């Protein structure tokens, strides 16, 4: 009898807020955020993005899957359980609704990832969604365990300290 692997528990989330800084608005900063977390690996990702809440949730979902495919490839993950607080997203995936089938690229990407992983989705209350925790509250890798995520060679920039970092305009 073949033992089914335990799924990797992941959380996704998204939100939009009005920008309250005239400078940020004038320079095209996005109002939305996509988030994902993998608590068992100590991963918490947050990024600005544009779109409505459902588009942002799909953006978080596909960002999570791409991260698992590329950065956790050595772990041979085959089963993923994605927890979301957006009921429209969860039901859209479970029922292959028009939000998936009506968007050709979204449907193509979903099919591609379903060929790689057994993906389950579930609805979780916003208070239990692990994407909303502060980075300081997120557990780090235990002392006796080596981290599974390694920096890619050539992707690191030279670290330097200064009063103003390159790219920051004041």
C-alpha positions as CSV (number, residue, x, y, z in Angstrom):
1,X,0.0,0.0,0.0
2,X,1.4,3.4,-1.1
3,X,1.5,6.0,1.7
4,X,0.2,9.4,0.5
5,X,2.5,12.2,1.3
6,X,1.3,14.8,3.8
7,X,0.4,18.0,2.0
8,X,2.4,21.2,2.4
9,X,0.2,23.7,4.3
10,X,0.4,27.2,2.7
11,X,-1.6,30.4,3.2
12,X,-2.4,33.1,0.7
13,X,-4.1,36.5,1.1
14,X,-4.6,39.8,-0.6
15,X,-6.0,43.3,0.2
16,X,-6.3,46.7,-1.2
17,X,-6.0,50.0,0.7
18,X,-6.2,53.6,-0.4
19,X,-2.9,55.2,-0.7
20,X,-2.7,58.1,1.7
21,X,0.6,59.5,0.6
22,X,0.4,61.9,-2.4
23,X,4.0,61.1,-3.3
24,X,3.3,57.3,-3.6
25,X,0.2,57.9,-5.6
26,X,2.0,60.3,-8.0
27,X,4.8,57.7,-8.5
28,X,2.5,54.9,-9.4
29,X,2.7,52.7,-6.3
30,X,0.1,50.0,-6.3
31,X,-2.7,50.0,-3.8
32,X,-3.0,46.2,-3.5
33,X,-0.8,43.6,-1.8
34,X,-0.4,39.9,-2.5
35,X,0.8,37.7,0.4
36,X,1.7,34.0,0.9
37,X,3.2,32.1,3.7
38,X,4.6,28.6,4.2
39,X,4.8,28.3,8.0
40,X,6.7,25.0,8.1
41,X,9.5,26.6,6.1
42,X,9.5,30.1,7.8
43,X,8.5,31.8,4.5
44,X,6.4,35.0,4.5
45,X,6.1,36.9,1.2
46,X,4.5,40.3,0.6
47,X,4.4,42.3,-2.6
48,X,2.5,45.3,-4.0
49,X,0.3,44.6,-6.9
50,X,-2.7,46.0,-8.8
51,X,-6.0,44.5,-9.5
52,X,-9.3,43.6,-7.8
53,X,-9.4,41.3,-4.8
54,X,-10.0,38.1,-6.9
55,X,-7.2,39.0,-9.3
56,X,-4.8,39.7,-6.4
57,X,-5.8,36.4,-4.7
58,X,-5.0,34.5,-7.9
59,X,-1.7,36.4,-8.1
60,X,-0.8,35.3,-4.6
61,X,-1.8,31.7,-5.5
62,X,0.3,31.5,-8.6
63,X,3.2,33.3,-6.9
64,X,3.1,30.7,-4.2
65,X,3.1,27.8,-6.7
66,X,6.0,29.3,-8.7
67,X,8.0,29.7,-5.4
68,X,7.4,26.1,-4.5
69,X,8.3,24.9,-8.0
70,X,11.5,26.9,-8.2
71,X,12.8,27.4,-4.6
72,X,11.6,24.2,-3.0
73,X,12.3,21.9,-6.0
74,X,14.8,19.8,-4.1
75,X,12.1,18.8,-1.6
76,X,10.1,16.9,-4.1
77,X,6.8,18.3,-3.0
78,X,3.8,16.6,-4.6
79,X,0.8,17.7,-2.5
80,X,-0.1,21.3,-1.5
81,X,-3.0,22.5,0.7
82,X,-3.7,26.2,0.1
83,X,-5.7,28.1,2.8
84,X,-7.4,31.3,1.7
85,X,-9.8,33.8,3.4
86,X,-11.4,34.7,0.1
87,X,-14.4,32.5,-0.4
88,X,-14.8,33.6,-4.0
89,X,-11.3,32.3,-4.8
90,X,-11.8,29.0,-3.0
91,X,-15.1,28.3,-4.8
92,X,-13.8,29.4,-8.1
93,X,-11.0,26.8,-7.9
94,X,-13.2,24.0,-6.6
95,X,-15.8,24.4,-9.2
96,X,-13.7,25.4,-12.2
97,X,-16.0,28.5,-12.5
98,X,-16.0,31.2,-15.1
99,X,-13.3,33.1,-13.1
100,X,-10.9,30.3,-14.1
101,X,-12.3,29.0,-17.4
102,X,-13.1,32.5,-18.7
103,X,-9.5,33.6,-18.3
104,X,-7.4,31.6,-20.8
105,X,-4.0,32.3,-19.2
106,X,-5.3,31.6,-15.7
107,X,-6.8,28.3,-16.8
108,X,-3.5,27.3,-18.6
109,X,-1.4,28.1,-15.6
110,X,-3.7,26.2,-13.3
111,X,-3.6,23.1,-15.6
112,X,0.2,23.3,-15.7
113,X,0.5,23.4,-11.9
114,X,-2.1,20.7,-11.4
115,X,0.1,18.5,-13.5
116,X,2.9,19.1,-11.0
117,X,1.1,19.1,-7.7
118,X,-2.0,17.7,-6.1
119,X,-3.6,21.0,-5.0
120,X,-6.3,21.3,-2.4
121,X,-7.9,24.5,-1.3
122,X,-9.7,25.4,1.9
123,X,-11.4,28.4,3.4
124,X,-9.9,29.8,6.6
125,X,-11.1,32.7,8.7
126,X,-9.1,35.9,8.3
127,X,-7.9,35.7,11.9
128,X,-6.3,32.3,11.3
129,X,-4.7,33.2,8.0
130,X,-1.0,33.0,8.5
131,X,-0.2,35.7,6.0
132,X,-1.4,38.4,8.4
133,X,1.2,37.6,11.1
134,X,4.1,40.0,11.6
135,X,7.5,38.7,10.4
136,X,8.8,38.8,14.0
137,X,6.0,36.5,15.1
138,X,6.8,34.0,12.4
139,X,8.8,31.0,13.5
140,X,12.3,30.7,12.1
141,X,14.2,27.5,11.3
142,X,15.0,25.5,14.4
143,X,18.7,25.5,15.5
144,X,19.2,21.8,14.7
145,X,17.6,22.0,11.2
146,X,19.2,23.4,8.1
147,X,17.1,25.8,6.0
148,X,15.7,24.2,2.8
149,X,15.9,27.5,0.9
150,X,19.3,28.4,-0.4
151,X,20.2,31.7,-2.1
152,X,20.7,31.3,-5.8
153,X,24.3,32.1,-6.9
154,X,24.6,35.2,-9.0
155,X,21.3,36.6,-7.7
156,X,22.8,38.5,-4.8
157,X,23.8,42.1,-5.0
158,X,26.8,43.4,-3.1
159,X,25.6,44.4,0.3
160,X,26.6,47.8,1.5
161,X,25.4,50.2,4.2
162,X,24.8,53.8,3.7
163,X,22.4,56.6,4.7
164,X,20.4,56.3,1.4
165,X,20.2,53.1,-0.5
166,X,20.2,53.1,-4.3
167,X,16.8,53.4,-5.8
168,X,15.3,55.3,-2.9
169,X,14.3,58.8,-3.8
170,X,13.4,61.3,-1.0
